[in-house]
Amino acid sequence: MPDHDTAVWLSKSYGLVYLVALSLGVLLYVYWPANRKRFDQAAESIIRYEDRPWR
C-alpha cells in the first residue's frame, strides 16, 4: 500500500492530466468547424428575440 505522499502525488498528477485532457476536449468541441453554425445561431437568437415577450 502506498504511503500518503505517494497517494497525494498520484492524485495530483492524474488530476492534472484529467483537467488538461478535459480542457483540450472542450476547446476542440468549441473550435470544431462543424459546430460554428450552431454557435452562430445561438448568438443571433439572443438578439433576434430580444424585443419580443417570452412565451
C-alpha positions in Angstrom: 0.0 0.0 0.0 1.4 3.4 -1.0 2.2 5.9 1.7 0.4 9.3 2.0 2.9 11.3 0.0 2.8 8.8 -2.9 -1.0 8.8 -2.9 -1.1 12.7 -2.9 1.4 12.8 -5.8 -0.6 10.3 -7.8 -3.9 12.1 -7.3 -2.4 15.5 -8.2 -0.7 14.0 -11.3 -3.8 12.2 -12.6 -5.9 15.2 -11.7 -3.7 17.5 -13.7 -3.8 15.1 -16.7 -7.6 14.8 -16.4 -8.1 18.6 -16.3 -5.7 19.2 -19.3 -7.5 16.5 -21.3 -10.9 17.9 -20.4 -9.8 21.4 -21.4 -8.5 20.2 -24.7 -11.7 18.3 -25.4 -13.8 21.4 -24.7 -11.6 23.6 -26.9 -11.8 21.0 -29.7 -15.5 21.0 -29.4 -15.8 24.8 -29.4 -13.5 25.4 -32.3 -14.6 22.4 -34.4 -15.7 23.9 -37.8 -18.9 21.8 -37.9 -20.1 23.5 -34.7 -19.8 27.0 -36.0 -23.3 27.3 -37.4 -24.8 26.1 -34.1 -22.9 28.6 -32.1 -23.7 31.4 -34.6 -27.4 30.6 -34.4 -27.3 30.6 -30.6 -25.6 34.0 -30.6 -28.0 35.5 -33.0 -31.1 34.1 -31.3 -30.5 36.3 -28.3 -30.5 39.4 -30.4 -33.3 38.3 -32.7 -35.9 37.6 -29.9 -34.8 40.4 -27.6 -37.8 42.7 -28.3 -40.5 40.0 -28.0 -42.1 38.8 -24.8 -41.2 35.3 -23.7 -43.8 32.7 -24.3 
